[in-house]
């Protein structure tokens, strides 16, 4: 059986290009709605940044949140997928949000 971290990283691979999901929604999709912090920790320890698109996971308020390679890189990656990040580092969840 895979660890929770491995399961989170596998689930993140399912988020389509050009879409984002919140840490909270990802925790719900994992069947662990109270595990928001555990989801964030799993993503923060992601050593496969190229193949696992953890840049597609953002905060519930629409702000982009943290990223191992820095916020600037996260914004660049999202922009390269067509996701607009506004001047306040926020993404319009009604337009770009995804849920499982």
Long-range contacts (C-beta under 8 A, 24 or more apart in sequence): 4-30, 4-32, 4-35, 4-38, 4-42, 5-41, 5-42, 5-45, 8-38, 8-39, 8-42, 8-43, 9-42, 9-43, 9-46, 9-48, 9-52, 9-54, 11-100, 12-43, 12-52, 12-53, 12-54, 12-56, 12-57, 13-51, 13-52, 13-53, 14-100, 15-53, 15-56, 15-57, 15-98, 16-98, 17-53, 17-81, 17-82, 18-81, 18-82, 18-83, 18-96, 19-56, 19-83, 19-96, 19-97, 19-98, 20-56, 20-57, 20-58, 20-78, 20-83, 20-91, 20-93, 20-96, 20-97, 20-98, 21-56, 21-57, 21-58, 21-97, 21-98, 21-99, 21-100, 22-57, 22-58, 22-59, 22-60, 22-93, 22-97, 23-57, 23-58, 23-59, 23-60, 23-65, 24-60, 25-97, 25-98, 25-99, 25-100, 26-57, 29-99, 29-100, 40-65, 40-66, 44-68, 53-77, 56-81, 56-98, 58-91, 61-90, 62-90, 62-91, 62-92, 62-93, 63-88, 63-89, 63-90, 63-91, 64-89, 64-90, 64-91
